[in-house]
């Protein structure tokens, strides 16, 4: 077990951190609160501006 953690410890830690970050983002966006509204507005503005460039 010690050798596995020595060899794959950093990769396992990175996966755990990314999963936790993803869970936090999903939790923040799943509610219809301020964060979800602002994120949706930012995405809409981004794609509107990208379409305007063509």
mmCIF entry with sequence, helices, sheets and N, C-alpha, C, O atoms, coordinates in Angstrom:
data_MODEL
# 
_entry.id   MODEL 
# 
_entity.id                         1 
_entity.type                       polymer 
_entity.pdbx_number_of_molecules   1 
# 
_entity_poly.entity_id                      1 
_entity_poly.type                           'polypeptide(L)' 
_entity_poly.nstd_linkage                   no 
_entity_poly.nstd_monomer                   no 
_entity_poly.pdbx_seq_one_letter_code       
;(UNK)(UNK)(UNK)(UNK)(UNK)(UNK)(UNK)(UNK)(UNK)(UNK)(UNK)(UNK)(UNK)(UNK)(UNK)(UNK)
(UNK)(UNK)(UNK)(UNK)(UNK)(UNK)(UNK)(UNK)(UNK)(UNK)(UNK)(UNK)(UNK)(UNK)(UNK)(UNK)
(UNK)(UNK)(UNK)(UNK)(UNK)(UNK)(UNK)(UNK)(UNK)(UNK)(UNK)(UNK)(UNK)(UNK)(UNK)(UNK)
(UNK)(UNK)(UNK)(UNK)(UNK)(UNK)
;
_entity_poly.pdbx_seq_one_letter_code_can   XXXXXXXXXXXXXXXXXXXXXXXXXXXXXXXXXXXXXXXXXXXXXXXXXXXXXX 
_entity_poly.pdbx_strand_id                 A 
# 
loop_
_entity_poly_seq.entity_id 
_entity_poly_seq.num 
_entity_poly_seq.mon_id 
_entity_poly_seq.hetero 
1 1  UNK n 
1 2  UNK n 
1 3  UNK n 
1 4  UNK n 
1 5  UNK n 
1 6  UNK n 
1 7  UNK n 
1 8  UNK n 
1 9  UNK n 
1 10 UNK n 
1 11 UNK n 
1 12 UNK n 
1 13 UNK n 
1 14 UNK n 
1 15 UNK n 
1 16 UNK n 
1 17 UNK n 
1 18 UNK n 
1 19 UNK n 
1 20 UNK n 
1 21 UNK n 
1 22 UNK n 
1 23 UNK n 
1 24 UNK n 
1 25 UNK n 
1 26 UNK n 
1 27 UNK n 
1 28 UNK n 
1 29 UNK n 
1 30 UNK n 
1 31 UNK n 
1 32 UNK n 
1 33 UNK n 
1 34 UNK n 
1 35 UNK n 
1 36 UNK n 
1 37 UNK n 
1 38 UNK n 
1 39 UNK n 
1 40 UNK n 
1 41 UNK n 
1 42 UNK n 
1 43 UNK n 
1 44 UNK n 
1 45 UNK n 
1 46 UNK n 
1 47 UNK n 
1 48 UNK n 
1 49 UNK n 
1 50 UNK n 
1 51 UNK n 
1 52 UNK n 
1 53 UNK n 
1 54 UNK n 
# 
_struct_asym.id          A 
_struct_asym.entity_id   1 
# 
loop_
_struct_conf.conf_type_id 
_struct_conf.id 
_struct_conf.pdbx_PDB_helix_id 
_struct_conf.beg_label_comp_id 
_struct_conf.beg_label_asym_id 
_struct_conf.beg_label_seq_id 
_struct_conf.pdbx_beg_PDB_ins_code 
_struct_conf.end_label_comp_id 
_struct_conf.end_label_asym_id 
_struct_conf.end_label_seq_id 
_struct_conf.pdbx_end_PDB_ins_code 
_struct_conf.beg_auth_comp_id 
_struct_conf.beg_auth_asym_id 
_struct_conf.beg_auth_seq_id 
_struct_conf.end_auth_comp_id 
_struct_conf.end_auth_asym_id 
_struct_conf.end_auth_seq_id 
_struct_conf.pdbx_PDB_helix_class 
_struct_conf.details 
_struct_conf.pdbx_PDB_helix_length 
HELX_P HELX_P1 AA1 UNK A 2  ? UNK A 30 ? UNK A 2  UNK A 30 1 ? 29 
HELX_P HELX_P2 AA2 UNK A 34 ? UNK A 52 ? UNK A 34 UNK A 52 1 ? 19 
# 
_struct_conf_type.id          HELX_P 
_struct_conf_type.criteria    ? 
_struct_conf_type.reference   ? 
# 
loop_
_atom_site.group_PDB 
_atom_site.id 
_atom_site.type_symbol 
_atom_site.label_atom_id 
_atom_site.label_alt_id 
_atom_site.label_comp_id 
_atom_site.label_asym_id 
_atom_site.label_entity_id 
_atom_site.label_seq_id 
_atom_site.pdbx_PDB_ins_code 
_atom_site.Cartn_x 
_atom_site.Cartn_y 
_atom_site.Cartn_z 
_atom_site.occupancy 
_atom_site.B_iso_or_equiv 
_atom_site.pdbx_formal_charge 
_atom_site.auth_seq_id 
_atom_site.auth_comp_id 
_atom_site.auth_asym_id 
_atom_site.auth_atom_id 
_atom_site.pdbx_PDB_model_num 
ATOM 1   N N  . UNK A 1 1  ? 0.823   -1.194 0.000   1.00 0.00 ? 1  UNK A N  1 
ATOM 2   C CA . UNK A 1 1  ? 0.000   0.000  0.000   1.00 0.00 ? 1  UNK A CA 1 
ATOM 3   C C  . UNK A 1 1  ? 0.869   1.260  0.000   1.00 0.00 ? 1  UNK A C  1 
ATOM 4   O O  . UNK A 1 1  ? 0.552   2.254  -0.653  1.00 0.00 ? 1  UNK A O  1 
ATOM 5   N N  . UNK A 1 2  ? 1.967   1.190  0.748   1.00 0.00 ? 2  UNK A N  1 
ATOM 6   C CA . UNK A 1 2  ? 2.861   2.348  0.810   1.00 0.00 ? 2  UNK A CA 1 
ATOM 7   C C  . UNK A 1 2  ? 3.471   2.641  -0.555  1.00 0.00 ? 2  UNK A C  1 
ATOM 8   O O  . UNK A 1 2  ? 3.624   3.802  -0.936  1.00 0.00 ? 2  UNK A O  1 
ATOM 9   N N  . UNK A 1 3  ? 3.819   1.591  -1.287  1.00 0.00 ? 3  UNK A N  1 
ATOM 10  C CA . UNK A 1 3  ? 4.401   1.796  -2.617  1.00 0.00 ? 3  UNK A CA 1 
ATOM 11  C C  . UNK A 1 3  ? 3.374   2.359  -3.588  1.00 0.00 ? 3  UNK A C  1 
ATOM 12  O O  . UNK A 1 3  ? 3.706   3.185  -4.438  1.00 0.00 ? 3  UNK A O  1 
ATOM 13  N N  . UNK A 1 4  ? 2.144   1.919  -3.465  1.00 0.00 ? 4  UNK A N  1 
ATOM 14  C CA . UNK A 1 4  ? 1.081   2.439  -4.337  1.00 0.00 ? 4  UNK A CA 1 
ATOM 15  C C  . UNK A 1 4  ? 0.883   3.926  -4.079  1.00 0.00 ? 4  UNK A C  1 
ATOM 16  O O  . UNK A 1 4  ? 0.769   4.712  -5.020  1.00 0.00 ? 4  UNK A O  1 
ATOM 17  N N  . UNK A 1 5  ? 0.842   4.318  -2.794  1.00 0.00 ? 5  UNK A N  1 
ATOM 18  C CA . UNK A 1 5  ? 0.658   5.723  -2.466  1.00 0.00 ? 5  UNK A CA 1 
ATOM 19  C C  . UNK A 1 5  ? 1.866   6.562  -2.886  1.00 0.00 ? 5  UNK A C  1 
ATOM 20  O O  . UNK A 1 5  ? 1.716   7.716  -3.287  1.00 0.00 ? 5  UNK A O  1 
ATOM 21  N N  . UNK A 1 6  ? 3.051   5.985  -2.794  1.00 0.00 ? 6  UNK A N  1 
ATOM 22  C CA . UNK A 1 6  ? 4.252   6.697  -3.218  1.00 0.00 ? 6  UNK A CA 1 
ATOM 23  C C  . UNK A 1 6  ? 4.235   6.934  -4.723  1.00 0.00 ? 6  UNK A C  1 
ATOM 24  O O  . UNK A 1 6  ? 4.635   7.996  -5.200  1.00 0.00 ? 6  UNK A O  1 
ATOM 25  N N  . UNK A 1 7  ? 3.769   5.934  -5.461  1.00 0.00 ? 7  UNK A N  1 
ATOM 26  C CA . UNK A 1 7  ? 3.791   6.014  -6.915  1.00 0.00 ? 7  UNK A CA 1 
ATOM 27  C C  . UNK A 1 7  ? 2.609   6.816  -7.462  1.00 0.00 ? 7  UNK A C  1 
ATOM 28  O O  . UNK A 1 7  ? 2.780   7.641  -8.360  1.00 0.00 ? 7  UNK A O  1 
ATOM 29  N N  . UNK A 1 8  ? 1.414   6.576  -6.923  1.00 0.00 ? 8  UNK A N  1 
ATOM 30  C CA . UNK A 1 8  ? 0.204   7.195  -7.459  1.00 0.00 ? 8  UNK A CA 1 
ATOM 31  C C  . UNK A 1 8  ? -0.398  8.251  -6.530  1.00 0.00 ? 8  UNK A C  1 
ATOM 32  O O  . UNK A 1 8  ? -1.491  8.745  -6.809  1.00 0.00 ? 8  UNK A O  1 
ATOM 33  N N  . UNK A 1 9  ? 0.258   8.602  -5.466  1.00 0.00 ? 9  UNK A N  1 
ATOM 34  C CA . UNK A 1 9  ? -0.296  9.517  -4.482  1.00 0.00 ? 9  UNK A CA 1 
ATOM 35  C C  . UNK A 1 9  ? -0.680  10.867 -5.050  1.00 0.00 ? 9  UNK A C  1 
ATOM 36  O O  . UNK A 1 9  ? -1.766  11.372 -4.765  1.00 0.00 ? 9  UNK A O  1 
ATOM 37  N N  . UNK A 1 10 ? 0.195   11.463 -5.853  1.00 0.00 ? 10 UNK A N  1 
ATOM 38  C CA . UNK A 1 10 ? -0.092  12.783 -6.420  1.00 0.00 ? 10 UNK A CA 1 
ATOM 39  C C  . UNK A 1 10 ? -1.265  12.727 -7.395  1.00 0.00 ? 10 UNK A C  1 
ATOM 40  O O  . UNK A 1 10 ? -2.096  13.634 -7.419  1.00 0.00 ? 10 UNK A O  1 
ATOM 41  N N  . UNK A 1 11 ? -1.335  11.677 -8.191  1.00 0.00 ? 11 UNK A N  1 
ATOM 42  C CA . UNK A 1 11 ? -2.435  11.539 -9.146  1.00 0.00 ? 11 UNK A CA 1 
ATOM 43  C C  . UNK A 1 11 ? -3.758  11.322 -8.417  1.00 0.00 ? 11 UNK A C  1 
ATOM 44  O O  . UNK A 1 11 ? -4.778  11.896 -8.798  1.00 0.00 ? 11 UNK A O  1 
ATOM 45  N N  . UNK A 1 12 ? -3.746  10.509 -7.385  1.00 0.00 ? 12 UNK A N  1 
ATOM 46  C CA . UNK A 1 12 ? -4.959  10.267 -6.606  1.00 0.00 ? 12 UNK A CA 1 
ATOM 47  C C  . UNK A 1 12 ? -5.415  11.560 -5.941  1.00 0.00 ? 12 UNK A C  1 
ATOM 48  O O  . UNK A 1 12 ? -6.608  11.865 -5.935  1.00 0.00 ? 12 UNK A O  1 
ATOM 49  N N  . UNK A 1 13 ? -4.492  12.314 -5.388  1.00 0.00 ? 13 UNK A N  1 
ATOM 50  C CA . UNK A 1 13 ? -4.820  13.588 -4.752  1.00 0.00 ? 13 UNK A CA 1 
ATOM 51  C C  . UNK A 1 13 ? -5.406  14.566 -5.761  1.00 0.00 ? 13 UNK A C  1 
ATOM 52  O O  . UNK A 1 13 ? -6.369  15.268 -5.452  1.00 0.00 ? 13 UNK A O  1 
ATOM 53  N N  . UNK A 1 14 ? -4.843  14.623 -6.955  1.00 0.00 ? 14 UNK A N  1 
ATOM 54  C CA . UNK A 1 14 ? -5.356  15.522 -7.991  1.00 0.00 ? 14 UNK A CA 1 
ATOM 55  C C  . UNK A 1 14 ? -6.780  15.146 -8.385  1.00 0.00 ? 14 UNK A C  1 
ATOM 56  O O  . UNK A 1 14 ? -7.624  16.024 -8.563  1.00 0.00 ? 14 UNK A O  1 
ATOM 57  N N  . UNK A 1 15 ? -7.053  13.864 -8.522  1.00 0.00 ? 15 UNK A N  1 
ATOM 58  C CA . UNK A 1 15 ? -8.394  13.405 -8.882  1.00 0.00 ? 15 UNK A CA 1 
ATOM 59  C C  . UNK A 1 15 ? -9.389  13.758 -7.779  1.00 0.00 ? 15 UNK A C  1 
ATOM 60  O O  . UNK A 1 15 ? -10.495 14.216 -8.069  1.00 0.00 ? 15 UNK A O  1 
ATOM 61  N N  . UNK A 1 16 ? -9.014  13.553 -6.537  1.00 0.00 ? 16 UNK A N  1 
ATOM 62  C CA . UNK A 1 16 ? -9.906  13.862 -5.411  1.00 0.00 ? 16 UNK A CA 1 
ATOM 63  C C  . UNK A 1 16 ? -10.199 15.362 -5.368  1.00 0.00 ? 16 UNK A C  1 
ATOM 64  O O  . UNK A 1 16 ? -11.343 15.763 -5.153  1.00 0.00 ? 16 UNK A O  1 
ATOM 65  N N  . UNK A 1 17 ? -9.188  16.182 -5.569  1.00 0.00 ? 17 UNK A N  1 
ATOM 66  C CA . UNK A 1 17 ? -9.387  17.632 -5.547  1.00 0.00 ? 17 UNK A CA 1 
ATOM 67  C C  . UNK A 1 17 ? -10.285 18.072 -6.695  1.00 0.00 ? 17 UNK A C  1 
ATOM 68  O O  . UNK A 1 17 ? -11.174 18.899 -6.496  1.00 0.00 ? 17 UNK A O  1 
ATOM 69  N N  . UNK A 1 18 ? -10.070 17.536 -7.891  1.00 0.00 ? 18 UNK A N  1 
ATOM 70  C CA . UNK A 1 18 ? -10.905 17.892 -9.037  1.00 0.00 ? 18 UNK A CA 1 
ATOM 71  C C  . UNK A 1 18 ? -12.344 17.443 -8.848  1.00 0.00 ? 18 UNK A C  1 
ATOM 72  O O  . UNK A 1 18 ? -13.271 18.167 -9.213  1.00 0.00 ? 18 UNK A O  1 
ATOM 73  N N  . UNK A 1 19 ? -12.543 16.262 -8.285  1.00 0.00 ? 19 UNK A N  1 
ATOM 74  C CA . UNK A 1 19 ? -13.905 15.790 -8.017  1.00 0.00 ? 19 UNK A CA 1 
ATOM 75  C C  . UNK A 1 19 ? -14.595 16.678 -6.985  1.00 0.00 ? 19 UNK A C  1 
ATOM 76  O O  . UNK A 1 19 ? -15.774 16.998 -7.134  1.00 0.00 ? 19 UNK A O  1 
ATOM 77  N N  . UNK A 1 20 ? -13.871 17.075 -5.944  1.00 0.00 ? 20 UNK A N  1 
ATOM 78  C CA . UNK A 1 20 ? -14.449 17.951 -4.933  1.00 0.00 ? 20 UNK A CA 1 
ATOM 79  C C  . UNK A 1 20 ? -14.790 19.314 -5.531  1.00 0.00 ? 20 UNK A C  1 
ATOM 80  O O  . UNK A 1 20 ? -15.848 19.872 -5.242  1.00 0.00 ? 20 UNK A O  1 
ATOM 81  N N  . UNK A 1 21 ? -13.905 19.848 -6.355  1.00 0.00 ? 21 UNK A N  1 
ATOM 82  C CA . UNK A 1 21 ? -14.169 21.127 -7.003  1.00 0.00 ? 21 UNK A CA 1 
ATOM 83  C C  . UNK A 1 21 ? -15.378 21.031 -7.927  1.00 0.00 ? 21 UNK A C  1 
ATOM 84  O O  . UNK A 1 21 ? -16.214 21.934 -7.958  1.00 0.00 ? 21 UNK A O  1 
ATOM 85  N N  . UNK A 1 22 ? -15.469 19.944 -8.673  1.00 0.00 ? 22 UNK A N  1 
ATOM 86  C CA . UNK A 1 22 ? -16.630 19.724 -9.541  1.00 0.00 ? 22 UNK A CA 1 
ATOM 87  C C  . UNK A 1 22 ? -17.916 19.634 -8.745  1.00 0.00 ? 22 UNK A C  1 
ATOM 88  O O  . UNK A 1 22 ? -18.940 20.177 -9.158  1.00 0.00 ? 22 UNK A O  1 
ATOM 89  N N  . UNK A 1 23 ? -17.876 18.955 -7.608  1.00 0.00 ? 23 UNK A N  1 
ATOM 90  C CA . UNK A 1 23 ? -19.070 18.836 -6.769  1.00 0.00 ? 23 UNK A CA 1 
ATOM 91  C C  . UNK A 1 23 ? -19.493 20.193 -6.228  1.00 0.00 ? 23 UNK A C  1 
ATOM 92  O O  . UNK A 1 23 ? -20.686 20.485 -6.157  1.00 0.00 ? 23 UNK A O  1 
ATOM 93  N N  . UNK A 1 24 ? -18.536 21.020 -5.848  1.00 0.00 ? 24 UNK A N  1 
ATOM 94  C CA . UNK A 1 24 ? -18.858 22.364 -5.349  1.00 0.00 ? 24 UNK A CA 1 
ATOM 95  C C  . UNK A 1 24 ? -19.484 23.206 -6.452  1.00 0.00 ? 24 UNK A C  1 
ATOM 96  O O  . UNK A 1 24 ? -20.465 23.913 -6.218  1.00 0.00 ? 24 UNK A O  1 
ATOM 97  N N  . UNK A 1 25 ? -18.922 23.134 -7.648  1.00 0.00 ? 25 UNK A N  1 
ATOM 98  C CA . UNK A 1 25 ? -19.457 23.915 -8.771  1.00 0.00 ? 25 UNK A CA 1 
ATOM 99  C C  . UNK A 1 25 ? -20.863 23.448 -9.131  1.00 0.00 ? 25 UNK A C  1 
ATOM 100 O O  . UNK A 1 25 ? -21.749 24.269 -9.368  1.00 0.00 ? 25 UNK A O  1 
ATOM 101 N N  . UNK A 1 26 ? -21.069 22.141 -9.173  1.00 0.00 ? 26 UNK A N  1 
ATOM 102 C CA . UNK A 1 26 ? -22.405 21.612 -9.484  1.00 0.00 ? 26 UNK A CA 1 
ATOM 103 C C  . UNK A 1 26 ? -23.401 22.016 -8.415  1.00 0.00 ? 26 UNK A C  1 
ATOM 104 O O  . UNK A 1 26 ? -24.534 22.373 -8.737  1.00 0.00 ? 26 UNK A O  1 
ATOM 105 N N  . UNK A 1 27 ? -23.011 21.969 -7.164  1.00 0.00 ? 27 UNK A N  1 
ATOM 106 C CA . UNK A 1 27 ? -23.908 22.373 -6.081  1.00 0.00 ? 27 UNK A CA 1 
ATOM 107 C C  . UNK A 1 27 ? -24.244 23.853 -6.170  1.00 0.00 ? 27 UNK A C  1 
ATOM 108 O O  . UNK A 1 27 ? -25.380 24.246 -5.904  1.00 0.00 ? 27 UNK A O  1 
ATOM 109 N N  . UNK A 1 28 ? -23.277 24.673 -6.539  1.00 0.00 ? 28 UNK A N  1 
ATOM 110 C CA . UNK A 1 28 ? -23.530 26.115 -6.639  1.00 0.00 ? 28 UNK A CA 1 
ATOM 111 C C  . UNK A 1 28 ? -24.422 26.443 -7.827  1.00 0.00 ? 28 UNK A C  1 
ATOM 112 O O  . UNK A 1 28 ? -25.214 27.383 -7.768  1.00 0.00 ? 28 UNK A O  1 
ATOM 113 N N  . UNK A 1 29 ? -24.299 25.679 -8.899  1.00 0.00 ? 29 UNK A N  1 
ATOM 114 C CA . UNK A 1 29 ? -25.065 25.975 -10.105 1.00 0.00 ? 29 UNK A CA 1 
ATOM 115 C C  . UNK A 1 29 ? -26.416 25.287 -10.133 1.00 0.00 ? 29 UNK A C  1 
ATOM 116 O O  . UNK A 1 29 ? -27.284 25.687 -10.908 1.00 0.00 ? 29 UNK A O  1 
ATOM 117 N N  . UNK A 1 30 ? -26.622 24.267 -9.315  1.00 0.00 ? 30 UNK A N  1 
ATOM 118 C CA . UNK A 1 30 ? -27.876 23.533 -9.378  1.00 0.00 ? 30 UNK A CA 1 
ATOM 119 C C  . UNK A 1 30 ? -29.031 24.329 -8.792  1.00 0.00 ? 30 UNK A C  1 
ATOM 120 O O  . UNK A 1 30 ? -30.175 24.171 -9.219  1.00 0.00 ? 30 UNK A O  1 
ATOM 121 N N  . UNK A 1 31 ? -28.748 25.169 -7.834  1.00 0.00 ? 31 UNK A N  1 
ATOM 122 C CA . UNK A 1 31 ? -29.811 26.011 -7.272  1.00 0.00 ? 31 UNK A CA 1 
ATOM 123 C C  . UNK A 1 31 ? -30.044 27.194 -8.206  1.00 0.00 ? 31 UNK A C  1 
ATOM 124 O O  . UNK A 1 31 ? -29.163 27.575 -8.977  1.00 0.00 ? 31 UNK A O  1 
ATOM 125 N N  . UNK A 1 32 ? -31.212 27.755 -8.129  1.00 0.00 ? 32 UNK A N  1 
ATOM 126 C CA . UNK A 1 32 ? -31.515 28.924 -8.962  1.00 0.00 ? 32 UNK A CA 1 
ATOM 127 C C  . UNK A 1 32 ? -31.175 30.204 -8.209  1.00 0.00 ? 32 UNK A C  1 
ATOM 128 O O  . UNK A 1 32 ? -31.995 31.114 -8.082  1.00 0.00 ? 32 UNK A O  1 
ATOM 129 N N  . UNK A 1 33 ? -29.959 30.245 -7.723  1.00 0.00 ? 33 UNK A N  1 
ATOM 130 C CA . UNK A 1 33 ? -29.522 31.401 -6.949  1.00 0.00 ? 33 UNK A CA 1 
ATOM 131 C C  . UNK A 1 33 ? -28.723 32.366 -7.784  1.00 0.00 ? 33 UNK A C  1 
ATOM 132 O O  . UNK A 1 33 ? -28.740 32.331 -9.015  1.00 0.00 ? 33 UNK A O  1 
ATOM 133 N N  . UNK A 1 34 ? -28.030 33.219 -7.088  1.00 0.00 ? 34 UNK A N  1 
ATOM 134 C CA . UNK A 1 34 ? -27.247 34.281 -7.719  1.00 0.00 ? 34 UNK A CA 1 
ATOM 135 C C  . UNK A 1 34 ? -26.128 33.724 -8.587  1.00 0.00 ? 34 UNK A C  1 
ATOM 136 O O  . UNK A 1 34 ? -25.896 34.208 -9.696  1.00 0.00 ? 34 UNK A O  1 
ATOM 137 N N  . UNK A 1 35 ? -25.432 32.705 -8.081  1.00 0.00 ? 35 UNK A N  1 
ATOM 138 C CA . UNK A 1 35 ? -24.296 32.139 -8.816  1.00 0.00 ? 35 UNK A CA 1 
ATOM 139 C C  . UNK A 1 35 ? -24.758 31.538 -10.132 1.00 0.00 ? 35 UNK A C  1 
ATOM 140 O O  . UNK A 1 35 ? -24.133 31.750 -11.171 1.00 0.00 ? 35 UNK A O  1 
ATOM 141 N N  . UNK A 1 36 ? -25.858 30.786 -10.090 1.00 0.00 ? 36 UNK A N  1 
ATOM 142 C CA . UNK A 1 36 ? -26.365 30.154 -11.310 1.00 0.00 ? 36 UNK A CA 1 
ATOM 143 C C  . UNK A 1 36 ? -26.806 31.199 -12.329 1.00 0.00 ? 36 UNK A C  1 
ATOM 144 O O  . UNK A 1 36 ? -26.541 31.058 -13.522 1.00 0.00 ? 36 UNK A O  1 
ATOM 145 N N  . UNK A 1 37 ? -27.478 32.245 -11.859 1.00 0.00 ? 37 UNK A N  1 
ATOM 146 C CA . UNK A 1 37 ? -27.946 33.291 -12.766 1.00 0.00 ? 37 UNK A CA 1 
ATOM 147 C C  . UNK A 1 37 ? -26.775 34.036 -13.398 1.00 0.00 ? 37 UNK A C  1 
ATOM 148 O O  . UNK A 1 37 ? -26.786 34.296 -14.601 1.00 0.00 ? 37 UNK A O  1 
ATOM 149 N N  . UNK A 1 38 ? -25.777 34.378 -12.611 1.00 0.00 ? 38 UNK A N  1 
ATOM 150 C CA . UNK A 1 38 ? -24.617 35.100 -13.151 1.00 0.00 ? 38 UNK A CA 1 
ATOM 151 C C  . UNK A 1 38 ? -23.806 34.225 -14.111 1.00 0.00 ? 38 UNK A C  1 
ATOM 152 O O  . UNK A 1 38 ? -23.313 34.710 -15.129 1.00 0.00 ? 38 UNK A O  1 
ATOM 153 N N  . UNK A 1 39 ? -23.672 32.942 -13.787 1.00 0.00 ? 39 UNK A N  1 
ATOM 154 C CA . UNK A 1 39 ? -22.946 32.034 -14.678 1.00 0.00 ? 39 UNK A CA 1 
ATOM 155 C C  . UNK A 1 39 ? -23.676 31.887 -16.002 1.00 0.00 ? 39 UNK A C  1 
ATOM 156 O O  . UNK A 1 39 ? -23.052 31.878 -17.063 1.00 0.00 ? 39 UNK A O  1 
ATOM 157 N N  . UNK A 1 40 ? -25.001 31.772 -15.942 1.00 0.00 ? 40 UNK A N  1 
ATOM 158 C CA . UNK A 1 40 ? -25.783 31.653 -17.167 1.00 0.00 ? 40 UNK A CA 1 
ATOM 159 C C  . UNK A 1 40 ? -25.685 32.936 -17.986 1.00 0.00 ? 40 UNK A C  1 
ATOM 160 O O  . UNK A 1 40 ? -25.579 32.889 -19.211 1.00 0.00 ? 40 UNK A O  1 
ATOM 161 N N  . UNK A 1 41 ? -25.722 34.077 -17.308 1.00 0.00 ? 41 UNK A N  1 
ATOM 162 C CA . UNK A 1 41 ? -25.594 35.354 -18.005 1.00 0.00 ? 41 UNK A CA 1 
ATOM 163 C C  . UNK A 1 41 ? -24.216 35.486 -18.660 1.00 0.00 ? 41 UNK A C  1 
ATOM 164 O O  . UNK A 1 41 ? -24.109 35.977 -19.784 1.00 0.00 ? 41 UNK A O  1 
ATOM 165 N N  . UNK A 1 42 ? -23.166 35.051 -17.964 1.00 0.00 ? 42 UNK A N  1 
ATOM 166 C CA . UNK A 1 42 ? -21.811 35.125 -18.516 1.00 0.00 ? 42 UNK A CA 1 
ATOM 167 C C  . UNK A 1 42 ? -21.673 34.237 -19.750 1.00 0.00 ? 42 UNK A C  1 
ATOM 168 O O  . UNK A 1 42 ? -21.080 34.645 -20.748 1.00 0.00 ? 42 UNK A O  1 
ATOM 169 N N  . UNK A 1 43 ? -22.215 33.031 -19.683 1.00 0.00 ? 43 UNK A N  1 
ATOM 170 C CA . UNK A 1 43 ? -22.154 32.143 -20.855 1.00 0.00 ? 43 UNK A CA 1 
ATOM 171 C C  . UNK A 1 43 ? -22.942 32.709 -22.023 1.00 0.00 ? 43 UNK A C  1 
ATOM 172 O O  . UNK A 1 43 ? -22.485 32.657 -23.165 1.00 0.00 ? 43 UNK A O  1 
ATOM 173 N N  . UNK A 1 44 ? -24.112 33.244 -21.750 1.00 0.00 ? 44 UNK A N  1 
ATOM 174 C CA . UNK A 1 44 ? -24.928 33.827 -22.815 1.00 0.00 ? 44 UNK A CA 1 
ATOM 175 C C  . UNK A 1 44 ? -24.212 34.996 -23.465 1.00 0.00 ? 44 UNK A C  1 
ATOM 176 O O  . UNK A 1 44 ? -24.181 35.103 -24.690 1.00 0.00 ? 44 UNK A O  1 
ATOM 177 N N  . UNK A 1 45 ? -23.633 35.875 -22.651 1.00 0.00 ? 45 UNK A N  1 
ATOM 178 C CA . UNK A 1 45 ? -22.894 37.017 -23.203 1.00 0.00 ? 45 UNK A CA 1 
ATOM 179 C C  . UNK A 1 45 ? -21.690 36.566 -24.015 1.00 0.00 ? 45 UNK A C  1 
ATOM 180 O O  . UNK A 1 45 ? -21.402 37.132 -25.070 1.00 0.00 ? 45 UNK A O  1 
ATOM 181 N N  . UNK A 1 46 ? -20.989 35.553 -23.532 1.00 0.00 ? 46 UNK A N  1 
ATOM 182 C CA . UNK A 1 46 ? -19.810 35.064 -24.246 1.00 0.00 ? 46 UNK A CA 1 
ATOM 183 C C  . UNK A 1 46 ? -20.188 34.564 -25.631 1.00 0.00 ? 46 UNK A C  1 
ATOM 184 O O  . UNK A 1 46 ? -19.576 34.952 -26.626 1.00 0.00 ? 46 UNK A O  1 
ATOM 185 N N  . UNK A 1 47 ? -21.206 33.696 -25.696 1.00 0.00 ? 47 UNK A N  1 
ATOM 186 C CA . UNK A 1 47 ? -21.575 33.122 -26.991 1.00 0.00 ? 47 UNK A CA 1 
ATOM 187 C C  . UNK A 1 47 ? -22.237 34.158 -27.898 1.00 0.00 ? 47 UNK A C  1 
ATOM 188 O O  . UNK A 1 47 ? -22.108 34.073 -29.119 1.00 0.00 ? 47 UNK A O  1 
ATOM 189 N N  . UNK A 1 48 ? -22.940 35.128 -27.328 1.00 0.00 ? 48 UNK A N  1 
ATOM 190 C CA . UNK A 1 48 ? -23.501 36.213 -28.134 1.00 0.00 ? 48 UNK A CA 1 
ATOM 191 C C  . UNK A 1 48 ? -22.386 37.034 -28.759 1.00 0.00 ? 48 UNK A C  1 
ATOM 192 O O  . UNK A 1 48 ? -22.449 37.372 -29.941 1.00 0.00 ? 48 UNK A O  1 
ATOM 193 N N  . UNK A 1 49 ? -21.372 37.354 -27.977 1.00 0.00 ? 49 UNK A N  1 
ATOM 194 C CA . UNK A 1 49 ? -20.244 38.117 -28.502 1.00 0.00 ? 49 UNK A CA 1 
ATOM 195 C C  . UNK A 1 49 ? -19.444 37.324 -29.526 1.00 0.00 ? 49 UNK A C  1 
ATOM 196 O O  . UNK A 1 49 ? -18.938 37.898 -30.490 1.00 0.00 ? 49 UNK A O  1 
ATOM 197 N N  . UNK A 1 50 ? -19.322 36.017 -29.333 1.00 0.00 ? 50 UNK A N  1 
ATOM 198 C CA . UNK A 1 50 ? -18.604 35.196 -30.309 1.00 0.00 ? 50 UNK A CA 1 
ATOM 199 C C  . UNK A 1 50 ? -19.370 35.124 -31.613 1.00 0.00 ? 50 UNK A C  1 
ATOM 200 O O  . UNK A 1 50 ? -18.764 35.140 -32.684 1.00 0.00 ? 50 UNK A O  1 
ATOM 201 N N  . UNK A 1 51 ? -20.700 35.044 -31.548 1.00 0.00 ? 51 UNK A N  1 
ATOM 202 C CA . UNK A 1 51 ? -21.500 35.032 -32.762 1.00 0.00 ? 51 UNK A CA 1 
ATOM 203 C C  . UNK A 1 51 ? -21.445 36.380 -33.470 1.00 0.00 ? 51 UNK A C  1 
ATOM 204 O O  . UNK A 1 51 ? -21.539 36.442 -34.696 1.00 0.00 ? 51 UNK A O  1 
ATOM 205 N N  . UNK A 1 52 ? -21.296 37.449 -32.715 1.00 0.00 ? 52 UNK A N  1 
ATOM 206 C CA . UNK A 1 52 ? -21.224 38.778 -33.310 1.00 0.00 ? 52 UNK A CA 1 
ATOM 207 C C  . UNK A 1 52 ? -19.926 39.028 -34.055 1.00 0.00 ? 52 UNK A C  1 
ATOM 208 O O  . UNK A 1 52 ? -19.849 39.944 -34.874 1.00 0.00 ? 52 UNK A O  1 
ATOM 209 N N  . UNK A 1 53 ? -18.905 38.227 -33.785 1.00 0.00 ? 53 UNK A N  1 
ATOM 210 C CA . UNK A 1 53 ? -17.605 38.413 -34.437 1.00 0.00 ? 53 UNK A CA 1 
ATOM 211 C C  . UNK A 1 53 ? -17.592 37.890 -35.860 1.00 0.00 ? 53 UNK A C  1 
ATOM 212 O O  . UNK A 1 53 ? -16.731 38.283 -36.648 1.00 0.00 ? 53 UNK A O  1 
ATOM 213 N N  . UNK A 1 54 ? -18.518 37.016 -36.211 1.00 0.00 ? 54 UNK A N  1 
ATOM 214 C CA . UNK A 1 54 ? -18.502 36.431 -37.570 1.00 0.00 ? 54 UNK A CA 1 
ATOM 215 C C  . UNK A 1 54 ? -19.123 37.323 -38.580 1.00 0.00 ? 54 UNK A C  1 
ATOM 216 O O  . UNK A 1 54 ? -19.184 36.973 -39.759 1.00 0.00 ? 54 UNK A O  1 
# 
